[in-house]
Amino acid sequence: MTSLFTADDGQPRCGWCAATPDYVAYHDREWGFPVADGRRLFEKISLEAFQSGLSWRTILAKRERFRATFAAFNFTAIASFGERDISRLLGDPGIVRHRGKIEATINNAARAVDMVAQEGSLAAFFWRYEEARDLSRTAQTVSPTALALAKELKRRGWKFVGPTTVYAFMQAMGLVNDHAEGCITRAAVSAARAAFAKPS
């Protein structure tokens, strides 16, 4: 990612921020900063799955409704969702009403519960797949690490976790610093990653 966008404050940011003002706050405060909280990790990988075939702008606008309808992404609670919950979610215009993605989220919640039992936490598992160095490549949408992570998630029974979805998750959760060279947030993310205590 090498293109830059100059926002209203005159500061350069990653080029994708130009799409909507909502992206600027998300970019400056969330995207790329390391996350160890299991709920946030599960939320993001779930929302990336819902984004498949859509824009992040659509998902970001619906994020609060997703949180309200999916038990604030408490994966232990979601794992117990049944047909009544699926019908409820399919009837909610505030989210993306895609049966396959809804069912995948419920399935993945159960897999997340299993992962916590096996690994101690979602963070302990996901942070094994941290990119060792900062990246800044043109239009990168996948990496060998993302391919490996997607493969392992699928082996564990997760759904809607292809390499592109997984790489977007890694970018957002700080497993890689993909802020463009010259972006005002790149150095802050790099520093946050350096200071981050890697979960184990």
Contacts in CASP RR format, 6 or more apart in sequence:
PFRMAT RR
TARGET T0000
AUTHOR 0000-0000-0000
METHOD contacts of the structure
MODEL  1
MTSLFTADDGQPRCGWCAATPDYVAYHDREWGFPVADGRRLFEKISLEAF
QSGLSWRTILAKRERFRATFAAFNFTAIASFGERDISRLLGDPGIVRHRG
KIEATINNAARAVDMVAQEGSLAAFFWRYEEARDLSRTAQTVSPTALALA
KELKRRGWKFVGPTTVYAFMQAMGLVNDHAEGCITRAAVSAARAAFAKPS
1 14 0 8 1.000
1 15 0 8 1.000
1 16 0 8 1.000
1 136 0 8 1.000
1 137 0 8 1.000
1 138 0 8 1.000
1 139 0 8 1.000
1 140 0 8 1.000
1 178 0 8 1.000
1 179 0 8 1.000
1 180 0 8 1.000
2 136 0 8 1.000
2 137 0 8 1.000
2 138 0 8 1.000
2 180 0 8 1.000
2 181 0 8 1.000
3 14 0 8 1.000
3 15 0 8 1.000
3 180 0 8 1.000
4 12 0 8 1.000
4 13 0 8 1.000
4 14 0 8 1.000
4 15 0 8 1.000
4 180 0 8 1.000
4 182 0 8 1.000
4 183 0 8 1.000
5 12 0 8 1.000
5 13 0 8 1.000
5 14 0 8 1.000
5 15 0 8 1.000
5 16 0 8 1.000
5 17 0 8 1.000
5 18 0 8 1.000
6 12 0 8 1.000
6 13 0 8 1.000
7 13 0 8 1.000
7 17 0 8 1.000
7 24 0 8 1.000
11 184 0 8 1.000
12 182 0 8 1.000
12 183 0 8 1.000
12 184 0 8 1.000
13 24 0 8 1.000
13 27 0 8 1.000
13 28 0 8 1.000
13 180 0 8 1.000
13 183 0 8 1.000
13 184 0 8 1.000
13 185 0 8 1.000
14 27 0 8 1.000
14 179 0 8 1.000
14 180 0 8 1.000
14 183 0 8 1.000
14 185 0 8 1.000
15 180 0 8 1.000
16 23 0 8 1.000
16 27 0 8 1.000
17 23 0 8 1.000
17 24 0 8 1.000
17 27 0 8 1.000
19 55 0 8 1.000
19 57 0 8 1.000
20 57 0 8 1.000
22 57 0 8 1.000
22 60 0 8 1.000
22 61 0 8 1.000
23 56 0 8 1.000
23 57 0 8 1.000
23 60 0 8 1.000
26 60 0 8 1.000
27 185 0 8 1.000
28 184 0 8 1.000
28 185 0 8 1.000
30 172 0 8 1.000
31 171 0 8 1.000
31 172 0 8 1.000
31 179 0 8 1.000
31 185 0 8 1.000
32 171 0 8 1.000
32 172 0 8 1.000
32 173 0 8 1.000
32 174 0 8 1.000
32 176 0 8 1.000
32 177 0 8 1.000
32 178 0 8 1.000
32 179 0 8 1.000
32 189 0 8 1.000
33 174 0 8 1.000
33 188 0 8 1.000
33 189 0 8 1.000
33 192 0 8 1.000
34 173 0 8 1.000
34 174 0 8 1.000
34 175 0 8 1.000
34 192 0 8 1.000
34 193 0 8 1.000
34 196 0 8 1.000
35 41 0 8 1.000
35 44 0 8 1.000
35 123 0 8 1.000
35 173 0 8 1.000
35 174 0 8 1.000
36 121 0 8 1.000
36 123 0 8 1.000
36 127 0 8 1.000
36 196 0 8 1.000
36 197 0 8 1.000
36 199 0 8 1.000
37 123 0 8 1.000
38 75 0 8 1.000
38 121 0 8 1.000
38 122 0 8 1.000
38 123 0 8 1.000
39 72 0 8 1.000
39 73 0 8 1.000
39 74 0 8 1.000
39 75 0 8 1.000
40 73 0 8 1.000
40 173 0 8 1.000
41 122 0 8 1.000
41 123 0 8 1.000
41 126 0 8 1.000
41 173 0 8 1.000
42 73 0 8 1.000
42 75 0 8 1.000
42 108 0 8 1.000
42 109 0 8 1.000
42 112 0 8 1.000
42 122 0 8 1.000
43 66 0 8 1.000
43 67 0 8 1.000
43 73 0 8 1.000
44 169 0 8 1.000
44 172 0 8 1.000
44 173 0 8 1.000
45 108 0 8 1.000
45 161 0 8 1.000
45 165 0 8 1.000
45 166 0 8 1.000
45 169 0 8 1.000
46 66 0 8 1.000
46 70 0 8 1.000
46 73 0 8 1.000
46 105 0 8 1.000
46 108 0 8 1.000
47 59 0 8 1.000
47 63 0 8 1.000
47 66 0 8 1.000
48 165 0 8 1.000
48 166 0 8 1.000
48 168 0 8 1.000
48 169 0 8 1.000
48 172 0 8 1.000
49 101 0 8 1.000
49 104 0 8 1.000
49 105 0 8 1.000
49 108 0 8 1.000
49 159 0 8 1.000
49 160 0 8 1.000
49 161 0 8 1.000
49 165 0 8 1.000
50 59 0 8 1.000
50 66 0 8 1.000
50 95 0 8 1.000
50 96 0 8 1.000
50 98 0 8 1.000
50 101 0 8 1.000
50 105 0 8 1.000
51 58 0 8 1.000
51 59 0 8 1.000
51 165 0 8 1.000
51 168 0 8 1.000
52 101 0 8 1.000
52 160 0 8 1.000
52 165 0 8 1.000
54 96 0 8 1.000
56 168 0 8 1.000
58 96 0 8 1.000
59 66 0 8 1.000
59 96 0 8 1.000
62 94 0 8 1.000
62 95 0 8 1.000
62 96 0 8 1.000
65 92 0 8 1.000
65 94 0 8 1.000
65 95 0 8 1.000
66 73 0 8 1.000
66 95 0 8 1.000
67 73 0 8 1.000
69 88 0 8 1.000
69 89 0 8 1.000
69 92 0 8 1.000
69 94 0 8 1.000
69 95 0 8 1.000
70 78 0 8 1.000
70 89 0 8 1.000
70 105 0 8 1.000
71 77 0 8 1.000
71 78 0 8 1.000
75 108 0 8 1.000
75 109 0 8 1.000
75 112 0 8 1.000
75 113 0 8 1.000
76 109 0 8 1.000
76 113 0 8 1.000
77 109 0 8 1.000
78 105 0 8 1.000
78 106 0 8 1.000
78 109 0 8 1.000
79 106 0 8 1.000
79 109 0 8 1.000
79 110 0 8 1.000
79 112 0 8 1.000
79 113 0 8 1.000
81 106 0 8 1.000
81 109 0 8 1.000
82 106 0 8 1.000
85 106 0 8 1.000
86 99 0 8 1.000
86 102 0 8 1.000
86 103 0 8 1.000
86 106 0 8 1.000
89 95 0 8 1.000
89 97 0 8 1.000
89 102 0 8 1.000
90 97 0 8 1.000
90 99 0 8 1.000
90 102 0 8 1.000
91 97 0 8 1.000
100 160 0 8 1.000
101 160 0 8 1.000
103 159 0 8 1.000
104 159 0 8 1.000
104 160 0 8 1.000
107 157 0 8 1.000
107 158 0 8 1.000
107 159 0 8 1.000
108 158 0 8 1.000
108 159 0 8 1.000
108 160 0 8 1.000
108 161 0 8 1.000
111 153 0 8 1.000
111 156 0 8 1.000
111 157 0 8 1.000
111 158 0 8 1.000
112 122 0 8 1.000
114 156 0 8 1.000
115 122 0 8 1.000
115 125 0 8 1.000
115 156 0 8 1.000
116 122 0 8 1.000
119 125 0 8 1.000
121 199 0 8 1.000
123 199 0 8 1.000
124 199 0 8 1.000
124 200 0 8 1.000
126 149 0 8 1.000
126 173 0 8 1.000
126 175 0 8 1.000
127 175 0 8 1.000
127 198 0 8 1.000
127 199 0 8 1.000
129 145 0 8 1.000
129 146 0 8 1.000
129 148 0 8 1.000
129 149 0 8 1.000
129 170 0 8 1.000
129 175 0 8 1.000
130 145 0 8 1.000
130 174 0 8 1.000
130 175 0 8 1.000
130 176 0 8 1.000
130 198 0 8 1.000
131 143 0 8 1.000
131 145 0 8 1.000
131 170 0 8 1.000
131 175 0 8 1.000
131 176 0 8 1.000
131 177 0 8 1.000
134 176 0 8 1.000
134 177 0 8 1.000
134 178 0 8 1.000
134 186 0 8 1.000
134 190 0 8 1.000
134 193 0 8 1.000
135 143 0 8 1.000
135 176 0 8 1.000
135 177 0 8 1.000
135 178 0 8 1.000
136 178 0 8 1.000
136 179 0 8 1.000
136 180 0 8 1.000
136 181 0 8 1.000
136 186 0 8 1.000
137 178 0 8 1.000
140 167 0 8 1.000
140 178 0 8 1.000
141 164 0 8 1.000
141 167 0 8 1.000
141 168 0 8 1.000
142 163 0 8 1.000
142 164 0 8 1.000
142 167 0 8 1.000
143 167 0 8 1.000
143 170 0 8 1.000
143 176 0 8 1.000
145 170 0 8 1.000
145 175 0 8 1.000
145 176 0 8 1.000
146 163 0 8 1.000
146 164 0 8 1.000
146 166 0 8 1.000
146 167 0 8 1.000
146 170 0 8 1.000
147 163 0 8 1.000
149 166 0 8 1.000
149 170 0 8 1.000
150 161 0 8 1.000
150 162 0 8 1.000
150 163 0 8 1.000
150 165 0 8 1.000
150 166 0 8 1.000
153 161 0 8 1.000
153 166 0 8 1.000
154 161 0 8 1.000
154 162 0 8 1.000
167 176 0 8 1.000
169 175 0 8 1.000
170 176 0 8 1.000
171 178 0 8 1.000
174 189 0 8 1.000
174 193 0 8 1.000
177 186 0 8 1.000
177 189 0 8 1.000
177 190 0 8 1.000
177 193 0 8 1.000
179 185 0 8 1.000
179 186 0 8 1.000
179 189 0 8 1.000
180 186 0 8 1.000
END
